[in-house]
Every structure is written in structure tokens, then in C-alpha cells.
Amino acid sequence: MSKGQPLGELARFVARFPRHTNRDLVAEAERAGVPLTLRRVETLRSEARKRQDRKAALSDKMFARGYDFGWSDTPYKDGEGVRQVKPGWITKLGIQRRHRFHDFRDTAASHLLSGSWGTRWSLGRVSEFIGHSDVKVTRDRYAALLTETKVRLAAGIQPCRLTNSDASDGLNEDEASGRNLLDDP
């Protein structure tokens, strides 16, 4: 391993030996040809502990268990060690069909793009709202929906009828009379 080794590789090396003392780890690194000093090992382990503490603190505050916001039933053990199930919203509301959070996200995106909930949103705005990495992801996922919406809008457009006063010299007899050319003869 080179002296300019990325910090991530050094951190992974340190993580491979969680039970080693810092001094034993430096000796192991020396045998493996990894440029680790005692100070660097202490720093890497300290940063790993801080990262783990931050992650634990955020998971308790920001998300419900399983990232479903209490939707699903949650298994737990009571005070006597007996396995119990805490009913989630799906059970409390008596919903029989299981829905995933992603299903609701997909529904919201579909309605926002088609404009069925009010103002029609742009692809970029929906992509940002959903959290897609790029507008292309949203476009690829909802391309069929956008096409269907355009076809429905086009189907609602009434053909234009010309009257005698609008007729010009270049129109044939049917067009000049105002007869709808799309109707059957």
C-alpha cells in the first residue's frame, strides 16, 4: 500500500481489528505495510465512535422503527421476555391490503405530474420533491404517464369549424361551407 493511501482504506483496515489495542494495531499495520501511526489510529477510532453516536442520535429522533413511521406492526419482547406485537396504523385502521411507503410516493408523483390534484407540476419540480437524483430518473419512470396525459388532453380538443365568412380562396367547397371534415359523410 502506498504512503498516499486514502483515509477510507485506512479506516477500513482499523475496523477489521476492533479488538486490537491501538499499539497492537500499529504493529499489525507495520507487518502489513500500512502506514499507520498511533496518533492516526486513535483519530480514526475516535471519528468512528463520533459517527456511530451521531447516527444513533439521528435514528432515534428522525425516523420511526423500520422507516415506516409506525405504519407496520412492530414485534417486541415484554418485561417477561414473551414476544408481543405492537399494532401499527395498518392494523389499527383495519386495512387489509399491505401498502408500502413507496406506493404512496409513486401515487403522489403520478397525480402531481398529471395535474389531477390541481396545478400540473413540471418534471423538475416533481423530481426534486420525490428526491430523485436526476430529472432523467423521473422522466424514465413516468414517461408513459406523461404520454397518456397528453393524449387525453389532445382528445378533449374540439376540431375547428370554418364559416363562410372565414373562407378564403384556397379552400375547397366542404371547407368553405363550414362542414366538419372529421364527421362521417
Helices and strands as residue ranges (DSSP letters): H 7-15, H 22-32, H 38-62, G 65-67, E 74-77, E 83-86, H 89-92, H 101-114, H 123-130, H 135-155, H 173-177
